[in-house]
């Protein structure tokens, strides 16, 4: 800290976020110009980063070693060894105890009379060596890039970037989008109890305006909704079959539920009950479905899937109003789709201005939030005011608010 007379000569150049921004600093990066000597702090940061990269490399190497040698041990166990590392007796049965007497790097020296097995081991060793080499090369590339320095704008010797994470819950005005160009802003958020719900009490997570479908004709979202609904229904049926199997230990119903979904698949038929249950647990929340673009599922296929899942073939369900508890007059399409929150948040967009900067040439207010500009009142907005008959507001927009207005000189009296 600097005190006394000298404090007045020091300018506060602390890095500050704009007003209203709060968050947690998650990372600080220091960029140095290429070819300039680094100071002690920059060297310390570089050392820490290299240590972190080395740790990541070692962790990846450990995972690679563990998986490769576990597979090698599995292949060799129980086989008669014709050759092996120094100290291994010929024609000895290879067991895990025998292998543990030698370093893992020497396990590649074990040989058996099975040519197909030896070919597989050789291919595995080749793949292991290539993966190891790629891992080391990737580490060296990252270290070289770190030590090389950074390309900075002219005149900039060093740059510090501070990354701030801000947690924002979704709110009205935030933009969301699906996978079919079906984008829009959140208009309202209500408690889960007020959302429409199905007969079994399941409430909707999100309600989309049906008027957004016909004119745009992006029917992909309807296909996704129906397939998602069918996939979830099939998953529930498999889940029920697993629960029934655990009580009665009769696998007929379980296999029938799988056959209905996978249509007499050979792989499913070759599985034992334990494998079926393990697979079924992953399918409880929904059966994965893929459909090509131009040669995909037909309407009849989707109807069949919906019926198999115990749902109405139209894909529509009776919904109840969350506030009154009464059913809606018409059935509603329900289903599962992928919705994404986009980086167009209302917190970043909201902007207001009373007076502010004006253009030197036209004397009109500048535009944009960054320039603290005015709101553009376009031709269509003028039509809206005309339709309302708001004459004074319209006059204000076209005159007073349009350019800088010079206030009348004020007289001061003592």
SULJO-V265703 format. One line per field, one symbol per residue. ss: DSSP state (a for helix, b for strand, c for the rest). phi: phi as a letter, one per 40 degrees, with the letter a starting at -180 (. if undefined). burial: I if it has 24 or more other C-alpha atoms within 12 Angstrom, else O. A space follows every 10 residues. Layout:
ss=???
phi=???
burial=???
This chain:
ss=cccaaaaaac cccccccccc cccbbbbbbb bbbcccccca aaaaaaaaaa aaaaaaaaaa aaaaaaaaaa aaaaaacccb bcbccccccc cbbccaaaaa cccaaaaaac bcccaaaaaa aaaaaaaaaa aaaaaaaaaa aaaaaaaacb cccccccbbb bbbbbccccc ccccbbbccc ccbbbccccc caaaccbccc ccbccccccc aaaaccccca aaaaaaaaaa aaaaaaaaaa aaaaaaaacc aaaaaaaaaa aacccaaaaa ccaaaaaaaa aaaccccccc ccccccccaa aaaaaaaacc cccccbbccb ccccccbccc cbbccccccb bccccaaaac cccccccbcc cccbbcbccc cccbccccaa aaaaaaaacc aaaaaaaacc ccbccccccc cccc
phi=.bbgcccccc ccbccbccdg cbabcbabbb bbccgccccc cccccccccc cccccccccc cccccccccc ccccccdgcc ccaacchccc gcccbccccc cbcccccccc bbcccccccc cccccccccc cccccccccc cccccccchb cbddgccabb bbcbcbcbcc adhccbacbb gcbibccabb cdcccdbccc gccccabbcc ccbcccfccd ccdccccccc cccccccccc cccccccbfb cccccccccc cbffcccccc cccccccccc cccdciccbb bccbbcccdc cccccccccg bcccgbbcbb cccbgccccb cbcbibbcbb cccbcccccc aaabbacbcc ccgcccbgcc cfccccbccc ccccccccgc ccccccccbd ccbcbccccc cbbc
burial=OOOOOOOOOO OOOOOOOOOO OOOOOOOOOI IIIOOOOOOO OIOOOIOOIO OOIOOOIOOO IOOIIOOIIO OIIOIIIOIO IOIIIOOIOO OOOIOOOIIO OOOOOOIIII IIOOOOOIOO IOOIIOOIOO OOOOIOOOIO OOOOOIIOII OOOOOOOIOO OOOOOOOOOO OOOIIIOIOI OIIIIIOOOO OOOOIIIIOO OOIIOIIIOO OOOOOOOOOI IIIIIIIIII IIIIIIIIII IIOOIOOOOO IOIIIIIIOI IOOOOOOIOO OOOOOIIOII OOIIOIIOIO OOOOOOOOOO OIIIIIIIII IIOIIOIIII IOOOOOOOOO OIIIIIIOIO OOOOOOOOOO OOOOOIOOOO OOOIIIOOOO OOOIIOOOOO OOOOOOOOOO OOOIOOIOOO IIOOOOOOOO OOOO
